[in-house]
Amino acid sequence: MHAKPPFRVLFSNDTTNIETCVSPFHRKGEPFRPEMLEATVDETAGTGIEAHLLQPGVGWVPWWKSRAYPFSEHVRFMKERFGKEPSESGYASYMASGGDMVDVFVKRCRQKSLSPFISLRLNDSHGHEFVGKLPDQIPDWAWHVLTPTHVEHPEWRISQNINDWGGRVLNWLLTEARQSKFRFIEEICEQYDLDGFELDFMRHCNFFPAAAPMGQREEIMTGFVRQVRDLLDRTAAPGRRRWLCVRIPCHLAGHEPLGIHVQEFARAGVDMFNLSAYYFTEQQTDAAAIKRLVPDAAVYLETAHTTYVGPTLSTNSRYDNFSFRRTTDLQFYTAAHLAYARGLDGISAFNFVYHREHGVGERGPFAEPPFHVFRRLGDPAWLARQPQHYVLAAVWNEPPITRQLPKTLSPGQPAAFKLDMAPPSGGWRQDGRLRIQAERELGDSLWSATFNGTPLREAPDRSEPYPNPHPPLLGAAEQHRAWFVPVGLVKDGVNSIVVRMDAGKEPAKLVFLDLAVACS
């Protein structure tokens, strides 16, 4: 039995944020420089983050010194197939000149006393809709998403519909699909001084055709995990454990279709389970149940920059073109407190820097990421003394499961919700306030609510329960209804909420629910 990984707080860096976001070290439109990558490491040092996980692109084009697919071959492919020059992409220009992002990253982490991990996306599908386009129809960032595999082997895809986000990924029933990814993992582990490696099952959440037997999926994935574990052991320095982490769904219902069996993964050598809500901060997860299945492993709850996304704001791009509700400090803290109360070992952050300006359309105002939260996210005792803000939202259904929101109610129709809550140190001492938010204004419709079976009194105040500097998607007062929640009704564990539309002229779609409870 190996000791548990020592980390409380993990940080994921997708690298592409460097050019996508406006930041203190990157002006809009400025091409990539290695100093920018170093700056992404520097801003995490001394914040409470212990392990920094770099995603070197989307997992198809090596941003390291590759033997399996040298960048010179990629340059030739992009020129011959798409007529593209490296000068059109800052990342491509750097790599074509002999650059090595993984080397820059690892060395900087060592200088800053951060544990360097690489996180590799196992089946990313960003940009693959451009594979059949003419040169003048593809964006510059196609440099890091398209390879000969996507052009020469359409038969490796799960679906031939190139516009199907989940279908244009590779079919992992095929040995070639798995081995192409393993070769990348192998050369990274052999060349760089890493403390650990993460296998990202969340980009994107499909590996098998619908007809593939579940047992076969599990056998393939467990075998792949075991192969990576053996590689890490073979390439580790004598007496040193290289940690193996998996980024997997935070809901158990999403595991079987992906071939994930956490107990078998643990037996195959996984040290760390990073439980992800794909793109969002979700507090209501199966984290406690997953932890019970793998009690000796380190289990982390992933948080992200947003809790809820809204409608498309621009048609100028297929990506980053929607409004999004920012995760607040207290929502981060409540998620972490609940995770620790349910036995988890730590917290991770994904897409955290996307608080910064990025994308198209009116998505602001933007702000610098709240790096100050990390020092607190690793301190369960401090978290247990903070006010609580529980949230439940309509999120992208990836991987597909039954979710609590959204819910569309007609007059006379109720909707039931479950909210796992953990008391602060000393217990709850003040009444709380429950709110629902609809996609559109609720007009003169009438609503009622119960909490653990007890009817609640409606609250006239429908405003945000805590100061919130981020206005996107907070909604108008008429999109909300609110109720007082007597402190005596709240219990440690799963609480039952029933909301009913008593009267109204038309159905209403609920997209957000929150409960604020102060601790003293």
C-alpha positions as CSV (number, residue, x, y, z in Angstrom):
1,M,0.0,0.0,0.0
2,H,1.4,3.4,-1.0
3,A,1.0,6.6,1.0
4,K,-1.8,8.9,-0.2
5,P,-0.8,11.8,-2.4
6,P,-0.1,14.8,-0.1
7,F,-2.0,17.4,-2.1
8,R,-5.1,19.3,-0.9
9,V,-5.5,21.8,-3.8
10,L,-5.0,21.0,-7.5
11,F,-5.0,23.5,-10.4
12,S,-5.7,22.7,-14.0
13,N,-4.1,24.9,-16.7
14,D,-5.4,24.3,-20.3
15,T,-2.6,26.4,-21.8
16,T,-4.9,27.7,-24.6
17,N,-6.2,30.3,-22.1
18,I,-2.9,32.1,-22.6
19,E,-3.9,33.4,-26.1
20,T,-7.7,33.2,-25.5
21,C,-7.8,35.4,-22.4
22,V,-6.7,39.0,-21.8
23,S,-4.5,39.0,-18.8
24,P,-1.7,40.9,-17.1
25,F,0.8,39.0,-19.3
26,H,-1.2,38.8,-22.5
27,R,-2.7,41.6,-24.5
28,K,-5.6,40.8,-26.9
29,G,-4.2,39.4,-30.2
30,E,-0.7,39.1,-28.9
31,P,1.1,35.8,-30.0
32,F,2.3,33.2,-27.5
33,R,5.7,33.5,-25.9
34,P,7.1,31.0,-23.4
35,E,7.3,33.7,-20.8
36,M,3.5,33.7,-20.8
37,L,3.4,30.1,-19.9
38,E,5.8,30.8,-17.1
39,A,3.5,33.6,-15.9
40,T,0.6,31.1,-15.7
41,V,2.7,29.1,-13.3
42,D,3.9,32.1,-11.4
43,E,0.4,33.4,-10.6
44,T,-0.4,30.1,-8.9
45,A,2.7,29.9,-6.7
46,G,2.3,30.8,-3.1
47,T,-1.5,30.8,-3.3
48,G,-2.3,27.5,-1.6
49,I,-2.2,25.5,-4.8
50,E,0.2,22.5,-4.4
51,A,-0.1,20.6,-7.7
52,H,-0.3,22.4,-11.1
53,L,-1.7,20.2,-13.9
54,L,-0.9,21.4,-17.4
55,Q,-3.1,20.3,-20.4
56,P,-0.6,20.7,-23.3
57,G,-3.3,21.7,-25.8
58,V,-6.2,19.4,-26.5
59,G,-4.2,16.2,-26.7
60,W,-3.8,15.8,-30.5
61,V,-0.9,18.0,-31.5
62,P,2.2,17.6,-29.2
63,W,3.4,20.7,-27.5
64,W,6.4,18.8,-26.4
65,K,9.4,17.1,-28.1
66,S,7.5,14.3,-29.8
67,R,8.9,11.2,-31.4
68,A,5.4,9.8,-32.2
69,Y,4.4,12.9,-34.1
70,P,7.2,15.5,-34.5
71,F,6.1,19.0,-35.0
72,S,8.0,19.2,-38.3
73,E,5.6,16.5,-39.6
74,H,2.7,18.6,-38.3
75,V,4.0,21.6,-40.2
76,R,4.2,19.6,-43.4
77,F,0.6,18.3,-42.9
78,M,-0.9,21.7,-42.2
79,K,0.8,23.2,-45.2
80,E,-0.1,20.4,-47.6
81,R,-3.7,19.8,-46.4
82,F,-4.8,23.3,-45.4
83,G,-2.2,25.7,-46.8
84,K,-1.5,27.0,-43.4
85,E,1.8,28.5,-42.2
86,P,3.1,28.3,-38.6
87,S,3.2,32.1,-38.5
88,E,-0.6,32.1,-38.4
89,S,-0.6,30.7,-34.8
90,G,1.5,31.8,-31.9
91,Y,1.6,28.3,-30.5
92,A,2.6,26.8,-33.9
93,S,5.2,29.4,-34.5
94,Y,6.8,28.7,-31.1
95,M,6.8,24.9,-31.6
96,A,8.0,25.1,-35.2
97,S,11.0,27.1,-34.0
98,G,12.0,24.2,-31.7
99,G,10.0,25.1,-28.6
100,D,8.9,22.7,-25.8
101,M,6.0,23.9,-23.6
102,V,6.1,20.9,-21.3
103,D,9.8,21.5,-20.6
104,V,9.2,25.2,-19.9
105,F,6.3,24.3,-17.6
106,V,8.1,21.6,-15.6
107,K,11.2,23.7,-15.0
108,R,9.1,26.7,-13.9
109,C,7.1,24.5,-11.5
110,R,10.3,23.3,-9.9
111,Q,11.5,26.8,-9.5
112,K,8.2,27.8,-7.8
113,S,7.9,24.7,-5.6
114,L,4.8,23.4,-7.3
115,S,4.3,19.8,-8.2
116,P,4.2,19.4,-12.0
117,F,1.5,17.1,-13.5
118,I,0.5,16.7,-17.1
119,S,-3.2,16.2,-17.8
120,L,-3.9,14.7,-21.2
121,R,-7.3,14.8,-22.9
122,L,-8.1,11.3,-24.0
123,N,-10.7,12.1,-26.7
124,D,-11.1,15.8,-27.3
125,S,-13.3,16.9,-30.2
126,H,-12.7,20.7,-30.3
127,G,-12.4,21.9,-33.9
128,H,-13.0,18.6,-35.7
129,E,-15.9,20.1,-37.5
130,F,-13.3,21.9,-39.7
131,V,-11.7,18.7,-40.9
132,G,-13.3,18.8,-44.3
133,K,-13.3,22.6,-44.8
134,L,-11.3,24.6,-47.3
135,P,-8.2,26.4,-46.1
136,D,-10.0,29.8,-46.0
137,Q,-12.8,28.3,-43.8
138,I,-10.7,27.1,-40.8
139,P,-9.5,29.2,-37.9
140,D,-5.9,29.7,-37.0
141,W,-6.3,27.6,-33.9
142,A,-6.9,24.6,-36.1
143,W,-3.1,24.3,-35.8
144,H,-3.6,22.6,-32.4
145,V,-6.7,20.5,-33.1
146,L,-6.3,18.8,-36.5
147,T,-3.9,16.0,-37.4
148,P,-3.6,13.4,-40.1
149,T,-5.6,11.0,-38.0
150,H,-8.7,13.1,-38.4
151,V,-8.3,13.5,-42.2
152,E,-7.0,10.0,-43.1
153,H,-9.0,7.8,-40.7
154,P,-12.7,8.8,-40.7
155,E,-13.5,5.2,-40.0
156,W,-11.9,5.6,-36.6
157,R,-14.7,8.0,-35.5
158,I,-17.7,6.8,-33.6
159,S,-20.0,8.7,-36.0
160,Q,-19.4,10.0,-39.5
161,N,-21.5,13.1,-38.7
162,I,-18.6,15.6,-38.3
163,N,-21.0,18.1,-36.7
164,D,-21.9,15.7,-33.9
165,W,-19.8,16.9,-30.9
166,G,-19.8,13.6,-29.2
167,G,-19.8,11.4,-32.3
168,R,-16.8,12.8,-34.1
169,V,-14.4,11.5,-31.4
170,L,-12.4,8.3,-31.9
171,N,-13.8,4.8,-31.2
172,W,-11.8,3.3,-28.3
173,L,-12.9,-0.2,-29.3
174,L,-10.1,0.2,-31.9
175,T,-6.6,-0.5,-30.7
176,E,-5.2,2.2,-33.0
177,A,-7.2,4.9,-31.2
178,R,-6.0,3.8,-27.8
179,Q,-2.4,3.3,-28.8
180,S,-2.1,6.7,-30.5
181,K,-2.9,8.3,-27.2
182,F,-0.7,6.0,-25.2
183,R,2.3,6.8,-27.3
184,F,2.0,10.4,-26.3
185,I,1.7,9.5,-22.7
186,E,4.7,7.3,-22.9
187,E,7.0,9.8,-24.4
188,I,5.9,12.5,-22.0
189,C,6.6,10.3,-19.0
190,E,9.9,9.2,-20.4
191,Q,11.2,12.7,-21.1
192,Y,10.0,15.0,-18.3
193,D,10.5,15.2,-14.5
194,L,6.8,14.9,-13.6
195,D,5.3,14.2,-10.2
196,G,2.1,12.8,-11.7
197,F,-0.1,12.3,-14.7
198,E,-3.8,12.8,-15.2
199,L,-6.0,10.9,-17.7
200,D,-8.8,13.3,-18.6
201,F,-12.0,11.2,-19.4
202,M,-14.1,14.4,-19.6
203,R,-12.8,15.8,-22.9
204,H,-14.9,14.5,-24.4
205,C,-17.4,12.2,-22.7
206,N,-17.7,9.5,-25.3
207,F,-15.4,6.6,-26.2
208,F,-17.6,3.8,-27.5
209,P,-20.4,3.2,-30.0
210,A,-23.8,2.8,-28.4
211,A,-23.8,-1.0,-29.1
212,A,-20.5,-1.6,-27.3
213,P,-21.1,-4.0,-24.3
214,M,-20.6,-2.3,-20.9
215,G,-18.3,-5.1,-19.7
216,Q,-16.1,-4.6,-22.8
217,R,-15.8,-0.9,-22.2
218,E,-14.8,-1.4,-18.6
219,E,-12.2,-4.0,-19.6
220,I,-10.7,-1.7,-22.1
221,M,-10.5,1.3,-19.8
222,T,-9.2,-0.6,-16.8
223,G,-6.5,-2.1,-19.1
224,F,-5.5,1.3,-20.4
225,V,-5.3,2.7,-16.8
226,R,-3.1,-0.3,-15.8
227,Q,-0.9,0.3,-18.8
228,V,-0.3,3.9,-17.8
229,R,0.3,2.8,-14.1
230,D,3.0,0.4,-15.3
231,L,4.5,3.2,-17.4
232,L,4.7,5.6,-14.5
233,D,6.3,2.9,-12.3
234,R,8.8,2.1,-15.0
235,T,9.8,5.7,-15.6
236,A,9.9,6.9,-11.9
237,A,13.1,7.6,-10.1
238,P,14.1,4.8,-7.6
239,G,12.0,5.1,-4.4
240,R,9.6,7.6,-5.9
241,R,5.9,7.3,-6.5
242,R,4.6,9.0,-9.6
243,W,0.9,9.8,-8.9
244,L,-1.8,8.6,-11.3
245,C,-4.9,10.8,-11.4
246,V,-8.1,10.4,-13.4
247,R,-10.5,13.2,-14.2
248,I,-13.9,11.5,-14.3
249,P,-17.6,12.5,-13.9
250,C,-18.8,13.5,-10.4
251,H,-22.0,11.5,-10.9
252,L,-21.9,7.7,-10.8
253,A,-24.5,7.4,-13.5
254,G,-22.0,8.8,-16.0
255,H,-19.3,6.2,-15.3
256,E,-20.5,3.0,-16.9
257,P,-21.0,4.4,-20.4
258,L,-17.4,5.6,-20.3
259,G,-16.0,2.3,-19.1
260,I,-15.2,3.7,-15.7
261,H,-15.2,1.4,-12.6
262,V,-13.6,3.3,-9.8
263,Q,-12.8,0.3,-7.7
264,E,-11.1,-1.5,-10.6
265,F,-9.3,1.7,-11.4
266,A,-8.0,1.9,-7.9
267,R,-6.9,-1.7,-8.1
268,A,-5.2,-0.9,-11.4
269,G,-3.1,1.8,-9.6
270,V,-5.0,5.0,-9.7
271,D,-4.0,7.2,-6.7
272,M,-6.2,10.3,-7.3
273,F,-9.8,10.6,-8.5
274,N,-10.7,14.2,-9.7
275,L,-14.5,14.4,-9.8
276,S,-15.6,16.8,-12.5
277,A,-18.9,18.5,-13.5
278,Y,-17.4,18.9,-17.0
279,Y,-17.4,22.7,-17.1
280,F,-19.2,23.9,-14.0
281,T,-19.0,24.1,-10.2
282,E,-21.5,21.6,-8.9
283,Q,-22.0,21.1,-5.2
284,Q,-24.6,18.3,-5.5
285,T,-22.7,15.3,-6.7
286,D,-22.0,11.6,-5.9
287,A,-18.7,12.5,-4.3
288,A,-19.5,10.9,-1.0
289,A,-20.6,7.6,-2.6
290,I,-17.5,7.6,-4.8
291,K,-15.3,8.2,-1.8
292,R,-16.8,5.3,0.0
293,L,-16.0,3.0,-3.0
294,V,-12.3,4.0,-2.9
295,P,-11.6,4.9,0.7
296,D,-7.8,4.6,0.4
297,A,-7.5,6.8,-2.7
298,A,-7.3,10.6,-2.7
299,V,-10.6,12.0,-4.0
300,Y,-11.0,15.6,-5.1
301,L,-14.1,17.7,-6.1
302,E,-13.5,19.8,-9.1
303,T,-14.7,23.4,-9.1
304,A,-14.9,25.8,-12.1
305,H,-15.4,29.4,-13.1
306,T,-19.1,29.1,-13.6
307,T,-22.3,27.6,-12.2
308,Y,-24.7,28.2,-15.1
309,V,-24.5,29.3,-18.7
310,G,-27.1,31.3,-20.6
311,P,-28.1,31.9,-24.2
312,T,-25.8,32.4,-27.2
313,L,-24.8,36.0,-27.6
314,S,-23.0,36.0,-30.9
315,T,-22.9,33.9,-34.1
316,N,-19.4,35.1,-35.0
317,S,-17.9,32.0,-33.3
318,R,-19.1,28.5,-32.3
319,Y,-17.1,28.7,-29.1
320,D,-17.2,30.9,-26.0
321,N,-20.2,32.8,-27.4
322,F,-22.6,32.5,-24.4
323,S,-23.3,34.3,-21.2
324,F,-22.2,32.6,-18.0
325,R,-22.8,33.1,-14.3
326,R,-19.6,33.3,-12.3
327,T,-18.8,31.1,-9.3
328,T,-18.5,33.4,-6.2
329,D,-16.1,33.0,-3.3
330,L,-18.8,31.7,-1.0
331,Q,-20.0,29.2,-3.6
332,F,-16.4,27.9,-3.9
333,Y,-16.2,27.7,-0.1
334,T,-19.5,26.0,0.3
335,A,-18.6,23.4,-2.3
336,A,-15.3,22.7,-0.6
337,H,-16.9,22.6,2.9
338,L,-19.5,20.0,1.8
339,A,-16.8,18.0,0.0
340,Y,-14.6,17.8,3.2
341,A,-17.6,17.0,5.3
342,R,-18.4,14.1,3.0
343,G,-14.9,12.7,3.4
344,L,-13.1,14.0,0.4
345,D,-9.4,14.8,0.4
346,G,-9.2,18.0,-1.5
347,I,-10.4,20.4,-4.1
348,S,-9.4,21.1,-7.7
349,A,-10.0,24.0,-10.1
350,F,-10.7,23.8,-13.8
351,N,-11.0,26.7,-16.3
352,F,-10.5,29.0,-13.3
353,V,-8.8,31.7,-15.3
354,Y,-11.8,32.2,-17.5
355,H,-13.0,34.9,-15.2
356,R,-10.8,36.9,-17.6
357,E,-12.0,38.5,-20.8
358,H,-12.4,36.0,-23.6
359,G,-14.8,34.9,-26.3
360,V,-17.2,36.9,-28.4
361,G,-20.4,38.9,-27.5
362,E,-21.3,40.9,-24.5
363,R,-20.1,38.5,-21.8
364,G,-18.7,40.9,-19.3
365,P,-17.9,42.6,-17.1
366,F,-14.8,40.5,-16.6
367,A,-12.4,40.4,-13.7
368,E,-9.2,38.9,-12.6
369,P,-9.6,35.3,-11.2
370,P,-10.1,35.1,-7.4
371,F,-6.8,33.4,-6.7
372,H,-7.2,34.3,-3.0
373,V,-9.8,31.5,-2.6
374,F,-7.1,28.8,-2.9
375,R,-5.5,29.5,0.4
376,R,-8.8,28.8,2.0
377,L,-9.9,25.9,-0.1
378,G,-7.2,23.8,1.6
379,D,-8.3,24.7,5.1
380,P,-11.4,22.6,6.2
381,A,-11.5,24.2,9.7
382,W,-11.7,27.7,8.2
383,L,-14.3,26.7,5.6
384,A,-16.5,25.2,8.4
385,R,-16.8,28.7,10.0
386,Q,-18.1,30.5,6.8
387,P,-21.6,31.5,5.7
388,Q,-23.0,29.0,3.2
389,H,-24.4,29.4,-0.3
390,Y,-25.7,26.3,-1.8
391,V,-26.6,26.4,-5.5
392,L,-28.2,24.1,-7.9
393,A,-28.3,25.0,-11.6
394,A,-29.2,23.8,-15.1
395,V,-25.9,22.7,-16.6
396,W,-24.8,21.1,-19.9
397,N,-25.8,17.4,-19.6
398,E,-22.3,15.9,-20.1
399,P,-22.2,13.0,-19.8
400,P,-25.9,12.5,-20.1
401,I,-27.7,11.7,-16.8
402,T,-31.0,12.6,-15.1
403,R,-30.5,16.0,-13.6
404,Q,-32.5,18.1,-11.1
405,L,-32.6,21.2,-13.4
406,P,-34.0,22.5,-15.6
407,K,-37.6,21.9,-14.7
408,T,-40.6,23.3,-16.6
409,L,-43.7,23.6,-14.4
410,S,-47.3,24.3,-15.4
411,P,-49.9,25.7,-13.0
412,G,-50.7,23.1,-10.3
413,Q,-47.5,21.2,-10.9
414,P,-44.8,20.6,-8.2
415,A,-41.1,19.9,-8.6
416,A,-38.9,18.1,-6.1
417,F,-35.3,18.8,-5.3
418,K,-32.7,17.3,-3.0
419,L,-29.9,19.4,-1.4
420,D,-27.1,17.8,0.5
421,M,-26.0,20.2,3.3
422,A,-23.3,20.0,5.9
423,P,-23.5,22.1,9.1
424,P,-20.8,24.6,10.0
425,S,-18.8,24.2,13.1
426,G,-21.2,24.9,15.9
427,G,-24.2,24.2,13.7
428,W,-26.6,26.5,11.8
429,R,-27.8,29.3,14.0
430,Q,-29.8,31.6,11.7
431,D,-32.7,31.1,9.3
432,G,-31.9,30.7,5.7
433,R,-33.4,32.0,2.5
434,L,-34.4,29.7,-0.4
435,R,-34.8,31.1,-4.0
436,I,-35.7,29.8,-7.4
437,Q,-34.9,31.5,-10.6
438,A,-36.8,31.1,-13.9
439,E,-35.5,31.6,-17.4
440,R,-38.0,34.4,-17.9
441,E,-40.0,36.7,-15.7
442,L,-42.7,35.0,-13.6
443,G,-45.2,37.8,-13.8
444,D,-48.1,37.4,-11.4
445,S,-47.8,33.6,-11.1
446,L,-48.2,32.2,-7.6
447,W,-45.7,29.8,-6.0
448,S,-45.3,27.8,-2.8
449,A,-42.5,25.7,-1.3
450,T,-41.9,23.1,1.4
451,F,-38.6,22.2,3.1
452,N,-38.3,18.7,4.5
453,G,-42.1,18.5,4.4
454,T,-42.8,21.8,6.2
455,P,-44.5,24.7,4.3
456,L,-42.4,27.8,4.0
457,R,-43.3,31.5,4.3
458,E,-42.6,33.6,1.2
459,A,-39.9,36.2,1.6
460,P,-40.3,39.6,-0.1
461,D,-36.6,40.0,-0.6
462,R,-35.6,38.1,-3.8
463,S,-32.2,39.8,-4.2
464,E,-28.8,38.1,-4.0
465,P,-28.2,36.8,-0.5
466,Y,-24.6,37.9,-0.4
467,P,-22.7,40.7,-2.2
468,N,-22.0,39.6,-5.8
469,P,-19.7,41.7,-8.0
470,H,-20.5,39.6,-11.1
471,P,-23.9,40.6,-12.7
472,P,-24.2,38.2,-15.6
473,L,-27.3,35.9,-15.4
474,L,-28.2,37.0,-11.8
475,G,-31.6,37.7,-13.2
476,A,-34.3,40.3,-12.4
477,A,-36.4,40.2,-9.3
478,E,-39.4,39.0,-11.3
479,Q,-37.5,35.9,-12.4
480,H,-37.3,34.9,-8.8
481,R,-39.4,33.7,-5.9
482,A,-38.0,33.4,-2.3
483,W,-38.9,31.8,1.0
484,F,-37.7,31.9,4.6
485,V,-36.2,28.6,5.8
486,P,-36.4,28.2,9.6
487,V,-33.0,27.0,10.9
488,G,-34.7,24.2,12.8
489,L,-35.7,22.5,9.5
490,V,-32.2,22.2,8.1
491,K,-30.5,18.9,8.7
492,D,-27.0,17.4,8.0
493,G,-27.4,15.3,4.9
494,V,-30.0,15.4,2.1
495,N,-32.7,17.9,2.5
496,S,-36.0,17.7,0.5
497,I,-37.4,20.7,-1.2
498,V,-40.7,20.8,-3.1
499,V,-41.6,23.9,-5.2
500,R,-45.1,24.3,-6.7
501,M,-46.5,26.6,-9.3
502,D,-49.9,27.2,-7.7
503,A,-51.3,29.5,-10.4
504,G,-50.1,31.2,-13.6
505,K,-50.9,32.0,-17.2
506,E,-48.1,29.9,-18.8
507,P,-45.5,27.3,-17.9
508,A,-42.2,28.4,-16.3
509,K,-38.8,26.9,-16.8
510,L,-36.7,26.9,-13.6
511,V,-32.9,27.1,-14.2
512,F,-31.4,28.0,-10.8
513,L,-32.0,27.3,-7.1
514,D,-30.0,28.6,-4.2
515,L,-30.1,28.5,-0.4
516,A,-28.2,30.9,1.8
517,V,-27.6,30.0,5.5
518,A,-25.4,32.1,7.7
519,C,-23.4,30.2,10.3
520,S,-23.7,32.7,13.2
